[in-house]
Amino acid sequence: MQQALGTALALLIGLDAKLVEIVLLSLRVSLSAVAIAALLGFPLGAAIAVGRFPGRQTLIVFLNALMGLPPVVVGLLVYLLLSRAGPLGPLGILFTPSAMVIAQTILILPIIAALSRQAIEDAWREYEEQLRSLGTGRTNAALTLLWDTRFSLLTTILAGFGRAAAEVGAVIIVGGNIDGVTRVMTTTIALETSKGDLPLALGLGMILIAIVVAVNAAAYLTKELAQRRYG
Amino acid sequence: MRNGAILPLGLHEVSFAAGGRTIIDRISLEIEAGPSTIILGANGAGKSVLMRLMHGLLRPTSGWVEWNMPERSGAPRKQAMVFQRPVMLRRSAQANVAYALKIAGIPKAQREPLVRESLEGVGLAHLARRPARVLSGGEQQRLALARAWALHPEVLFLDEPTASLDPSATREIETVIRAFDAAGTKIVMATHNLGQARRLGDEILFLDRGRLVERAPVEEFFSKPQSAQAAAFIKGELPWT
């Protein structure tokens, strides 16, 4: 155990090429998924927050429920979509990083949409009369609220990133954990641990934790500073 | 009557009920340009709801509200409202005023002078770049007045604008309201503060439990109230004004 820890630290300090490659791919996949999910999820959340349409309550419950989607189930669904016989099979992207991005996007879109819907709806309750008094239409109100809740929305991005960076189930199914192609931190940890190669697994584990802590700290500080500045 | 003026405003047998409770009970009245109208009444008399019905934030449960010239949706509003607690956007004071102008469709190049003018009008020019939400309560309320005033509305509704402010902030707000009145904007203000009603009002609409009990010029209302409710209200409230 002690030896494994020592080797893990050596890998980290020496910026082991293989380790760096795995970390970078992880970040690329998860950050892409977060970016796409935010681009789709924020407008969706805002639309549901200020919208009036039949079935709105049901949609909210459904969206909240989707936050708990099991990654392996998402992986399986995307696998079926992208497999040779599947509807998107001709794209030929199964077992590529693109497939992993798609799977993680589907996994975290509900998280970002549902959490931002909540934040924007709370703000809407406070702003509604004032905005309607000024003559702000609903579309404009949604945009205004997106901008005014920007610091709360940072937290929803964080929740999405945390989920994406930490999951194994979806990426391992649609990525295949191919060495040098689709191997990311979580899948490598799972594989190396089962093979008994603890140093690499431990090293990646530490990096994973460090990244999540660093991202959270940065977001927390940004939010604190912003709140002090803008109230 | 000015050409294209939205006043007079008519309410016809307007009622409003929520949760099985009647809050406004068959009120009919006409609001004309000119004299400042004060809506007076105890807490829960329906003052705020009546103003929201006039301003269009609430729809009457029965009866109807009619402006001389109905506003077109999407066109700049000719009426504005200042609420008891101002809602400021998370941006600078001047950006809050500019926002109202943008919503009204004023081209970007024309916004800046209007923003400056209305901030100066409420004595906030020196705080223009400050984030609006960190201003004091009184400053935020003056900013809300500047935002409402930026477009020189024909009618300005004020819902107890000084209810949560200290006396000096209250005086500042009253000064601003008087200036708007002098500039020709019709003031319709709800308050339960008799001193303020006297200071700012020309005529009083007295509400009691959702009904319009009395309407009279200020002096007449305070010297010779016609209804028992108004008399009791004046007597009961006086010691605290």
Interface residues (C-beta under 8 A of the other chain):
Chain A: E126 Y127 E129 Q130 R132 S133 L134 G135 T136 G137 N140 T144 W147 D148 R150 F151 R229 Y230 G231
Chain B: R52 H55 L57 S73 G74 P76 R77 A80 M81 F83 P86 V87 M88 L89 R90 R91 Y99 A100 I103 A104 P131 A132 R133 V134 R147
